[in-house]
Amino acid sequence: MRPLFSVGKNGLTEAWLTQLTGALENRELIKINLQQSADVDVMDTKAYIEDNTDIQVVQTIGRVLVLYRPATNEENQKISVIVENI
């Protein structure tokens, strides 16, 4: 899986969070990458996402974060069905 979003010099914004939420509605699991020009680090990004949304950061690998949020639309619920059964 390749990162779909990145955090760069523009930092973390409400519009960026809205885009993340929309992407997770369709995919349930995505990666984001922190660019070298980002003014925030991985822990700042994780805290911002988790404090302002219902998105869970399930893993960090270097400057990459893996995000999970169950889809509300049943058609998009692929991963959440598997997670429920674990």
C-alpha positions in Angstrom: 0.0 0.0 0.0 1.4 3.4 -1.0 0.7 6.6 1.0 -2.3 8.5 -0.4 -1.8 11.8 1.5 1.1 13.7 2.8 1.8 16.5 5.3 4.1 19.2 3.9 4.9 22.8 4.6 1.1 23.7 4.8 0.8 21.6 7.9 -2.3 20.2 9.4 -5.6 21.9 8.5 -9.4 21.2 8.8 -9.6 20.8 5.0 -6.9 18.2 5.1 -8.8 16.3 7.9 -12.0 16.4 5.8 -10.1 14.9 2.8 -8.7 12.1 5.1 -12.2 11.3 6.4 -13.6 11.1 2.9 -10.7 8.8 1.7 -11.2 6.6 4.7 -14.9 6.3 4.0 -14.0 4.6 0.7 -11.0 2.6 1.8 -11.1 2.2 5.6 -7.3 1.9 5.7 -4.8 4.4 4.3 -1.2 5.6 4.7 0.0 9.1 5.0 3.5 10.4 4.6 5.2 13.3 6.4 7.4 15.2 3.9 10.8 16.5 5.0 9.4 20.1 4.7 6.7 19.4 7.3 6.7 21.6 10.4 5.2 18.8 12.5 6.5 15.4 13.5 4.8 12.0 13.6 3.6 12.3 17.2 2.1 15.8 16.5 0.4 14.5 13.5 -1.0 11.4 15.3 -2.3 13.5 18.2 -3.9 16.0 15.8 -5.7 13.3 13.9 -6.9 11.4 16.9 -7.9 14.5 18.9 -10.0 16.0 16.0 -11.5 12.9 14.4 -12.7 9.4 15.1 -9.7 8.1 13.0 -7.3 5.7 14.6 -3.6 5.7 13.9 -2.9 2.0 14.0 0.8 2.1 13.1 3.7 4.4 12.5 6.7 3.5 10.5 9.3 6.2 10.3 7.5 9.2 8.7 4.5 7.1 7.6 1.3 6.7 9.5 -1.3 4.0 8.9 -4.8 5.2 9.6 -8.1 3.2 10.1 -11.7 4.2 10.3 -14.6 1.9 9.7 -16.8 3.0 6.7 -20.4 3.9 7.4 -21.5 2.7 4.0 -21.9 -1.1 3.9 -20.6 -1.2 0.3 -17.2 0.1 1.5 -17.0 -2.1 4.6 -14.3 -4.6 3.6 -11.6 -4.3 6.3 -13.9 -3.5 9.2 -15.8 -6.8 8.6 -12.5 -8.7 9.0 -11.5 -6.6 12.1 -14.9 -7.3 13.7 -14.2 -11.0 13.5 -10.8 -10.9 15.1 
